[in-house]
Amino acid sequence: MKKIIYAMIPARYGSTRLQMKNLALINGQPMISYAINAAKESNIFDKVVVNSEHVVFEKIADRYGVDFYQRPSFLGSSEAKSDDVIANFMRKYNEADIVVWVNPTSPLQTCSEIQKVVKYFIDENLDSLITVENKQVHTLYDGNPVNYSPYENFSQTQDLKPVQPFVYSIMMWKSSVFLDEYQKNKHALFCGKFGTFAVDKMTGLIIKTKEDLVIIDSILKNKELFSKDIEYDKISHDK
């Protein structure tokens, strides 16, 4: 039986590190529009819903042809927890078997990658998932080596076991499993059978600060550069 899958695009109005970041223009379009368009173009969602405490995002949702849900104002504060936002959304849209959090902070995520993440979730029969990025770098945590030994030859980066920082571009859950654990523990992001999916390096570019915004704006304004051949310095071999 086909699962009902909803995309939930969170849009808090009162962001702290970067004011009103979801409305900030990136290559002439509001940041949130990239997540909306990628979710729509993936063609895997039964419904795409912008979820915000502020009615201004209803106009954005209307502009891009998706639904809008105005969550309670207390779920728009900086103290609001993701678990509470998700549980509130699932109870509102209780017909959804799976809820997929499509994060506007990863505007370079493509519709095809969203398809792959959702397919992986279903194929692996997962209950919860968060996207990660594979990074092959020498890593410390609290001053201690994570993926290398200081008592051995210095490993080449390509030989290192990747560390996997969370990207959060996609988070998703089976609604019934999430709500059951939330009811018991008041938190459920890692409910049931948890898995991760490693996304593209571009998807891993997350907007949290003004500097992040400038970098991604520059990338989208110069996309044609990524299709150019690499040029090399013409060094003369003449003696």
N, C-alpha and C positions, 0 to 999 in steps of 0.2 A: 504494500500500500504506500502510495507516494506521501512523503512527509511534507507538511506545510512549513515553509521556511520564510521567515521575515528578516529583513535587514533593518537594524536600528542604528541610526546615525546620530550620535550625541552632539549637542551643540549648547554648551553652557555659555550664557551671555557674559557673566562676570568673571572671566578668566583673570588670573592674577599676574602671572609672569609676562604675558603678552596680552594687553588689553584688547578685548573683542576680536581675538585672533581668527575666529571662524568667519568674520566678515572682512578680514584683511584681504586686499586684492593681490593675487598672484597671477602675473601675466594677464591682468585685466579682468580676472574672474575671482569671486570670493572663494576663500580657501575651502569652505565646505562643499562648494559645487563639484570639486574633483571627486570627492567620495560619493556624492549623489550620482554623478554620471557613471562612475565605474560600477557602482552597484546596479544601476539600471541596465547598463550595457552588458553586464554579465548574464542577464536573462535566466537567472537561477532562483530569483526571489519571487514569492507570491505577492509580497508587498514590501515597499521601501518607505520607511517612516523616519522623518526628522524628529528627534526627541529633545525638547528644550523647555526650560522654565519661562522663556520670554517669547511673547507673541510676535516679535519682529521676525522670527524664523519661520512663521507661518507664511509670510510673504515670499521668503526664499523657497520654501517647499512648493508653493503654488507656481512660482516662476519655473521651476525645474520639473514640475509634473509628478510630485510624490506626495505622500500623506504627511500630516503633521500631528504630533501629540504634545500637548502642553502639560508637562509634568508639574506636580506641586512645587511651589516656590522654594520650599526648604530643601528640595533635591537639586537646587541650582546653586547652593552656597559652596564655598571652598571646603567646608567641612563634610559635605555630602560624600558618602561612600559609594563606590561603583556597584557593590552588591545590592544596595538599597535601590539604586536607579534601575538596575536590571530586574529586580523582583517586582518593582512597581510597574514596569513596562510589560512584563510577562503576565501579570494579573489583569492588566488592561486588555492585552491581546492574547487571551487565554486559548485561542484557537490555534496558535502557532506551536508546532512540535519542536522547532529549532529556532533560536534567536541568534542572529549574527550581528555583533557589534562591529560596524565598519567605521574605522576611526578617521576623522577629517585631518588628523595631524600627520597622516602619511599620504599626501596628495599625489605622489608618484606611483602609487600602487595601481596596477592595471586590472581591467575587468577579467582578463584571462587568468591572472594570478588568483583573484577572488574565486573563480571557478575551481581552480586546482585545490585551494584550501578547503572549500566546502566539500568537494568530492572526496578528499582525503579523510575528512571528518566522518563522512558517511561510510566510506569503504572500510575504515578501521573501527567502526562502531564505537566511536568515542562519545563521552558525555560532556567533556569540556576541552577547550583548546585555546592556546594563545600562540601567536606568531613570534618567531625568534629570528635572529640573524647569526649565521655561522661566521665567527671571526677567528682567524688563525694568527693570533698574536700572543706573545709571552704575557701572562696575566698574573697579577698579585691580588689577593684579597686579604685585607687587614694585615698587610706586610708579609704574607705567606704565599709561596708559589702555588698556583692552581694547576697549570698544565705543563710544567717543566721542572727540572731539578737543577739547583745551583751547583750540585756536586758532580755534574756530568758535562760533557762537551755541549756548548751552546747550540741548541737545535735550530735547524733551518725552519722558518715559519711554515713552509709548506708541509713539514713533517709533524707539526703540532696537532694535538687533538683540539678541535675548535671549542672555544667558549661560546655560549649562546645567550647573549643578552636579549631580554624581551623587547620586541618592537611594538606590540599592541595594535598593529594595523588591522588585524582581525582577532576578535575574541568571540567564541561561540559556545553555546550550551544546548543540551536537550532541556527543554523547559521543565518537564516533570521532575527530572533528577535535580536540577538546580533548586526549584522551589521546595522540594522535599528536604534537601540539606539546609537551605536557608531557614526554613521553619524550625529546624532543630538547633542550628548553630548561629544564625544571623549573619553567616557568611557562606559563600558557596562558589567562588570563582574557580576553584580547583576541584569541583565536585566529581564524584564517580571516577570513571576511567579517563584520566587526563592525558593529553598529548600535545605536542608542539609541531609546528610546521616552519621550516626555514625559508624565508622569503628572499627576494632579490635585494641586492645591495642598495638599489635606488629606493625601494620600499622602506629600507632601514633608515633613510634620512627623515627624521621626525622633526616637526616644527614645535619647539617649546619656547624659543626666544626670538627676538628680532633678527639676530644673526642667522638663525636657521631659516627664517622667512626670506631673507635676502638671498641666501644661497639657492634655495629652491626656485625662487622667482627668476634668478639668473639662469638656472638650468632650463626652465621651461621657455624662456625667451630665446634660448640658443640651442634648441633641441637638434637642429641640423648638424651641429658640431659632432654629435655622437655617431653620425654616419660617415664622417670624413675619414679618409685614410690617415694613418700616422705618418708624419713627415720626420725625416732625420737630417741631422747636420751633415752636409756634404764635406767630408774631410778628405783632403788630397792625400793620395798615397805616393805621390811623386817624391823621389829622393832629391 
